[in-house]
Amino acid sequence: MHVVTYPLSDDIPISGVAIDRVCQIGFNRVINVGPSYQRLIFDFLLIFKLMQVVRRHQIDIIHAHNHEAALVAGIVGRLSGLPVIYNAINTMIGELPSFGFIRPRALAVGLAKLLDYATPRVADTVIADTAELHRFLLNIGVAPERVTTINSGVCPEMFASGDASKVRGRFACANEPLIIYTGTFDEFQGLDYLLAAFRIVHQHDPSAKLLLVGSTINPTHRSKYARMAKKLGVASRVTMISCALEELPDFLAAADIAVVPRPESAGIPTKLLNYMAAGKAIVSFEKSATILENGKTGRLVAPATAEGLAEGIVGLLADRNLALELGRNARSLVFRRFDWRSIVEQIEGVYDKIRAEQVANGHRLHRRPGRATAL
């Protein structure tokens, strides 16, 4: 397995795969979500790096994650004759216009729709992250036989030994209700809803605290939400903090309730899987947590309003036994359906099918077992 990717990275030990990175361009070495000029350059360089890896290491399959990688893989796949898998984890119409990178907004919307239509068509096979994303692909005309649904996964053992006391001691909240959000601070994540909801929560319980946790926090986002918290009168109870991946289990262990305030997500938010693996009581807008069952594995809110989100949080703070039960059920669901070990077997099944088709079509495979490149 060869992973071809950007030069930007966290210092995370990875074994068992070879990582091939494009060269660093520009001064920004922070991983940011969303479009940028630097990312466009990296995407262009990925075409040449991927072609180099394909030729040098006799690759059999290209497995591309998300839109940029699929477009890169589509070019290299056509040039090399290799099959391409597009792993669809979101829609562009659900994210691209919210970044404000492309103006006017109507142009961003048009480009998003074009990408949603074109990207699946450059691949031979599409893996959809959820049943909702599967339906989206069929609705835009992708042939059903080319699409299969395999959920994203999580490593539950990563969250088995989180130390709540480290975080609660650090933020002086030994016995106070602690609500947590983890992830990026981009507009589509719905932090506006969460802060407005927390104002209502604070009115019910002035001792409650809200932690907004990100791996990196854009200064513009920090300023925006700090101003919003101040305007809402909850600034003293809201903390924005960066955390390294190895600290995440401690932050989640400390929380009473974990929130997904994104109004809608076609794929599975990574934060949701992390919350589930950590056994947290989850409050989420319904359309961002379709893998959960309301009242059994989480508290799902519809329609997407700050008032509804607040009601869900207040209800679980008042019923700690229910909150514990929801958390236990969510963690149990992870082991049944979202453990990477079982998901890997499903992905390998897709690889085996593609390789069998290659043999049937008279293509010579380079090695056994097959060699794949992930983007």
Phi and psi in degrees as a GROMACS rama.xvg file:
@    title "Ramachandran Plot"
@    xaxis  label "Phi"
@    yaxis  label "Psi"
@TYPE xy
-116.089  130.586  HIS-2
-104.289  121.989  VAL-3
-108.453  124.37  VAL-4
-156.481  -174.809  THR-5
-73.0065  165.57  TYR-6
-78.0692  -18.3011  PRO-7
-74.0474  134.587  LEU-8
-161.162  157.099  SER-9
-90.6209  158.505  ASP-10
-84.3942  76.2196  ASP-11
-113.581  125.104  ILE-12
-66.644  127.047  PRO-13
-129.807  131.248  ILE-14
-128.186  158.132  SER-15
91.4113  -8.07625  GLY-16
-133.802  155.357  VAL-17
-96.7299  133.507  ALA-18
-111.473  122.371  ILE-19
-114.962  118.669  ASP-20
-111.781  146.763  ARG-21
-73.8242  164.866  VAL-22
-73.1384  154.15  CYS-23
-72.9648  130.244  GLN-24
-126.255  129.543  ILE-25
88.8902  175.966  GLY-26
-96.0895  -17.8242  PHE-27
-75.1277  119.691  ASN-28
-115.904  16.3883  ARG-29
-99.0415  140.274  VAL-30
-78.8063  116.385  ILE-31
-117.222  147.105  ASN-32
-86.4627  144.549  VAL-33
99.8174  171.203  GLY-34
-72.4627  149.791  PRO-35
-159.935  162.605  SER-36
-64.7535  -37.3937  TYR-37
-62.0918  -42.5952  GLN-38
-64.6138  -38.0021  ARG-39
-60.7861  -39.7609  LEU-40
-65.5619  -43.9798  ILE-41
-59.5371  -41.6161  PHE-42
-61.2841  -39.8709  ASP-43
-64.1953  -42.6608  PHE-44
-67.8548  -28.3973  LEU-45
-61.8015  -30.5344  LEU-46
-58.6077  -47.3484  ILE-47
-72.6947  -39.7332  PHE-48
-64.4616  -43.0317  LYS-49
-64.7477  -42.5359  LEU-50
-61.4781  -38.8948  MET-51
-62.6807  -45.4523  GLN-52
-66.4723  -42.022  VAL-53
-58.6852  -44.0792  VAL-54
-75.2083  -40.6316  ARG-55
-72.5136  -34.4012  ARG-56
-113.042  11.6307  HIS-57
52.205  58.3006  GLN-58
-73.2714  145.719  ILE-59
-102.803  -32.4703  ASP-60
-140.09  140.75  ILE-61
-109.27  121.121  ILE-62
-111.396  107.504  HIS-63
-105.79  128.053  ALA-64
-101.487  119.404  HIS-65
77.0731  176.43  ASN-66
-64.6286  -50.4719  HIS-67
-59.4175  -44.5683  GLU-68
-64.1589  -38.3335  ALA-69
-64.9395  -39.6098  ALA-70
-66.5163  -40.4748  LEU-71
-63.0346  -47.323  VAL-72
-63.5212  -35.264  ALA-73
-60.6978  -40.6769  GLY-74
-66.0553  -49.5055  ILE-75
-67.9661  -35.5991  VAL-76
-62.1453  -41.1623  GLY-77
-66.6065  -39.1958  ARG-78
-72.2921  -33.8925  LEU-79
-98.27  -16.1751  SER-80
79.7627  10.7122  GLY-81
-86.514  148.571  LEU-82
-71.8665  146.207  PRO-83
-121.108  131.671  VAL-84
-105.662  127.967  ILE-85
-102.767  116.286  TYR-86
-92.3841  103.217  ASN-87
-88.6543  118.917  ALA-88
-119.649  -2.24622  ILE-89
-163.058  -179.802  ASN-90
-117.887  147.112  THR-91
-70.7438  -33.9446  MET-92
-64.7153  -24.5674  ILE-93
-83.2915  -10.2627  GLY-94
-132.09  -49.0778  GLU-95
-53.9117  -46.6997  LEU-96
-62.1609  -25.4717  PRO-97
-74.5147  -17.9455  SER-98
-74.594  -23.1521  PHE-99
72.2992  12.2872  GLY-100
-75.3674  -35.0037  PHE-101
-106.295  126.631  ILE-102
-123.189  145.665  ARG-103
-71.3388  171.146  PRO-104
-59.8819  -34.2334  ARG-105
-60.2598  -34.415  ALA-106
-67.6657  -39.9578  LEU-107
-64.1974  -40.2675  ALA-108
-63.6197  -43.9537  VAL-109
-62.7509  -43.3533  GLY-110
-65.3282  -39.5907  LEU-111
-61.0161  -44.5377  ALA-112
-63.9436  -39.0625  LYS-113
-63.5888  -44.123  LEU-114
-65.0628  -41.6357  LEU-115
-60.7349  -35.2813  ASP-116
-76.8146  -43.2959  TYR-117
-83.1255  -38.0222  ALA-118
-57.7356  -48.2015  THR-119
-62.4686  -23.1972  PRO-120
-82.2397  -9.34461  ARG-121
-87.9915  -6.55183  VAL-122
-106.026  157.294  ALA-123
-83.391  -33.2138  ASP-124
-137.493  143.519  THR-125
-121.621  128.808  VAL-126
-103.207  118.541  ILE-127
-94.846  139.545  ALA-128
-71.7498  -31.5577  ASP-129
-141.001  166.934  THR-130
-63.9264  -34.146  ALA-131
-64.5931  -43.3596  GLU-132
-67.4707  -35.3091  LEU-133
-58.8653  -47.7459  HIS-134
-63.5562  -38.5711  ARG-135
-58.7868  -44.302  PHE-136
-64.9096  -41.2041  LEU-137
-65.5792  -36.5408  LEU-138
-67.9964  -24.3601  ASN-139
-95.519  11.6665  ILE-140
96.5215  9.28857  GLY-141
-72.9878  134.151  VAL-142
-61.5098  131.918  ALA-143
-56.0899  -35.9721  PRO-144
-69.1986  -12.2192  GLU-145
-94.7126  -3.07895  ARG-146
-119.658  133.409  VAL-147
-132.404  150.645  THR-148
-103.383  120.198  THR-149
-134.438  119.162  ILE-150
-68.4099  157.085  ASN-151
-67.8114  165.006  SER-152
-133.312  -178.663  GLY-153
-149.674  157.264  VAL-154
-99.0745  97.6698  CYS-155
-61.8018  -28.9637  PRO-156
-64.928  -21.6396  GLU-157
-60.7494  -28.9743  MET-158
-105.35  13.545  PHE-159
-78.2009  -20.1938  ALA-160
-127.759  33.665  SER-161
-65.4346  142.095  GLY-162
-108.068  100.381  ASP-163
-63.4763  -32.7716  ALA-164
-63.567  -29.3292  SER-165
-62.3036  -43.4416  LYS-166
-79.4377  -44.2104  VAL-167
-65.1478  -36.0866  ARG-168
-68.9039  -38.4012  GLY-169
-64.4522  -36.0301  ARG-170
-107.912  15.091  PHE-171
50.7844  53.2279  ALA-172
-135.628  60.0954  CYS-173
-55.9974  -48.5788  ALA-174
-122.957  8.69376  ASN-175
-83.1378  146.913  GLU-176
-60.4527  130.006  PRO-177
-121.943  120.573  LEU-178
-108.315  136.805  ILE-179
-128.797  144.83  ILE-180
-127.099  135.494  TYR-181
-126.192  145.647  THR-182
136.717  -162.819  GLY-183
-81.357  165.523  THR-184
-107.347  21.1039  PHE-185
-68.6353  157.916  ASP-186
-56.1005  -40.5187  GLU-187
-67.5702  -13.1492  PHE-188
-74.9278  -15.2065  GLN-189
83.0623  26.6316  GLY-190
-65.8172  -23.9155  LEU-191
-58.8256  -44.7541  ASP-192
-61.2461  -43.7827  TYR-193
-65.5722  -43.8228  LEU-194
-65.623  -41.014  LEU-195
-64.2938  -37.6521  ALA-196
-67.6194  -38.6703  ALA-197
-66.0086  -29.8159  PHE-198
-58.534  -41.6896  ARG-199
-69.0521  -41.8079  ILE-200
-59.4681  -43.2142  VAL-201
-62.6607  -34.3076  HIS-202
-66.4668  -34.5381  GLN-203
-77.0588  -37.2861  HIS-204
-142.587  93.8102  ASP-205
-61.8962  -15.477  PRO-206
-84.5562  -10.1434  SER-207
-65.7601  146.186  ALA-208
-124.536  149.627  LYS-209
-119.806  125.069  LEU-210
-108.016  122.357  LEU-211
-105.462  112.301  LEU-212
-117.458  128.468  VAL-213
-134.999  154.544  GLY-214
-67.7028  -43.8942  SER-215
-136.872  145.144  THR-216
-122.024  117.849  ILE-217
-60.7993  129.604  ASN-218
-55.1766  -34.1642  PRO-219
-64.2591  -42.206  THR-220
-66.2908  -41.066  HIS-221
-60.328  -45.5521  ARG-222
-63.779  -42.4535  SER-223
-59.2669  -49.5858  LYS-224
-79.4361  -24.0339  TYR-225
-66.4352  -42.4436  ALA-226
-63.983  -40.1388  ARG-227
-65.1642  -43.6228  MET-228
-61.9355  -39.3716  ALA-229
-65.8357  -43.1261  LYS-230
-63.2222  -34.5429  LYS-231
-82.5801  -6.65499  LEU-232
79.179  23.046  GLY-233
-123.487  14.7606  VAL-234
-57.4614  -35.7333  ALA-235
-71.0549  -14.8777  SER-236
-110.295  5.45166  ARG-237
-116.803  130.542  VAL-238
-125.638  129.818  THR-239
-106.641  128.09  MET-240
-146.148  142.676  ILE-241
-87.6064  147.107  SER-242
-143.309  141.758  CYS-243
-76.8182  159.259  ALA-244
-56.6877  -39.4356  LEU-245
-69.375  -16.6214  GLU-246
-87.4179  -16.3099  GLU-247
-56.9297  -42.6459  LEU-248
-58.3111  -35.6028  PRO-249
-67.0305  -42.529  ASP-250
-62.6369  -44.1224  PHE-251
-70.3047  -36.1597  LEU-252
-61.0969  -31.7049  ALA-253
-76.8524  -20.5868  ALA-254
-81.9675  145.805  ALA-255
-85.8901  -37.997  ASP-256
-138.758  136.746  ILE-257
-113.402  138.292  ALA-258
-120.778  137.994  VAL-259
-113.923  97.7195  VAL-260
-90.6888  6.47706  PRO-261
-68.4484  125.963  ARG-262
-60.8294  -35.4889  PRO-263
-157.781  139.548  GLU-264
-145.191  124.698  SER-265
-71.4843  -30.1185  ALA-266
-101.349  -170.681  GLY-267
-97.0043  115.061  ILE-268
-59.9892  133.69  PRO-269
-57.8772  -38.2791  THR-270
-58.5764  -35.3402  LYS-271
-63.763  -45.329  LEU-272
-63.4371  -38.8684  LEU-273
-62.9845  -44.941  ASN-274
-58.6572  -44.5815  TYR-275
-62.6509  -46.0233  MET-276
-63.3063  -30.264  ALA-277
-82.938  -3.83659  ALA-278
71.9187  35.1453  GLY-279
-89.9406  148.906  LYS-280
-71.7698  123.672  ALA-281
-111.066  133.178  ILE-282
-116.555  123.927  VAL-283
-145.452  151.424  SER-284
-65.3313  140.509  PHE-285
-56.009  -41.5752  GLU-286
-77.9754  -0.963839  LYS-287
-108.897  1.84005  SER-288
-142.765  52.2158  ALA-289
-68.3448  -13.5695  THR-290
-81.0496  -9.45749  ILE-291
-97.6344  159.649  LEU-292
-113.491  123.953  GLU-293
-59.7496  130.417  ASN-294
82.5897  -6.31743  GLY-295
-118.394  -49.7517  LYS-296
-118.08  1.28043  THR-297
179.633  171.785  GLY-298
-106.507  109.453  ARG-299
-101.048  136.501  LEU-300
-116.388  128.443  VAL-301
-148.987  138.239  ALA-302
-72.9481  178.231  PRO-303
-80.0313  96.6059  ALA-304
-135.655  153.305  THR-305
-62.6995  -36.8999  ALA-306
-63.9951  -41.6155  GLU-307
-66.3116  -40.4226  GLY-308
-62.535  -43.8944  LEU-309
-62.4075  -41.5835  ALA-310
-60.2701  -41.4423  GLU-311
-64.1717  -41.939  GLY-312
-67.0047  -48.3939  ILE-313
-60.0187  -40.6945  VAL-314
-61.6417  -41.0374  GLY-315
-77.2056  -30.4159  LEU-316
-65.21  -32.4014  LEU-317
-80.2139  -23.6195  ALA-318
-122.157  80.8971  ASP-319
-65.4269  -31.2506  ARG-320
-64.4377  -42.5152  ASN-321
-63.9719  -41.6138  LEU-322
-59.7056  -43.1989  ALA-323
-64.8778  -39.8936  LEU-324
-64.2033  -44.4414  GLU-325
-60.5179  -41.3987  LEU-326
-63.6663  -43.6093  GLY-327
-63.2485  -42.6615  ARG-328
-65.5063  -38.3559  ASN-329
-64.5179  -41.8027  ALA-330
-66.3269  -39.7587  ARG-331
-61.3257  -38.6926  SER-332
-62.6603  -37.0782  LEU-333
-57.573  -47.3579  VAL-334
-66.8551  -28.8515  PHE-335
-80.1347  -35.2482  ARG-336
-128.32  -22.1302  ARG-337
-123.895  14.8595  PHE-338
-73.672  130.026  ASP-339
-55.9504  -29.6434  TRP-340
-62.2335  -39.622  ARG-341
-78.111  -33.0509  SER-342
-68.3889  -36.6733  ILE-343
-59.4776  -38.3581  VAL-344
-62.0636  -37.6535  GLU-345
-67.0775  -41.1184  GLN-346
-65.521  -40.6207  ILE-347
-62.1801  -31.7174  GLU-348
-62.8099  -37.6913  GLY-349
-66.0044  -42.7983  VAL-350
-59.1364  -45.6926  TYR-351
-61.7647  -39.9966  ASP-352
-63.5162  -43.6834  LYS-353
-64.2565  -42.7938  ILE-354
-65.5753  -37.0171  ARG-355
-64.3085  -38.9674  ALA-356
-66.0056  -36.8957  GLU-357
-61.9098  -44.1427  GLN-358
-63.9809  -42.5154  VAL-359
-63.065  -30.413  ALA-360
-89.9155  5.47032  ASN-361
85.443  14.8375  GLY-362
-82.4809  142.286  HIS-363
-88.3958  123.999  ARG-364
-83.7747  144.309  LEU-365
-73.5202  -43.7231  HIS-366
-149.028  167.492  ARG-367
-124.883  133.35  ARG-368
-69.9451  170.261  PRO-369
-62.5541  150.167  GLY-370
-107.614  130.749  ARG-371
-122.343  152.007  ALA-372
-116.498  130.52  THR-373
-107.913  137.753  ALA-374
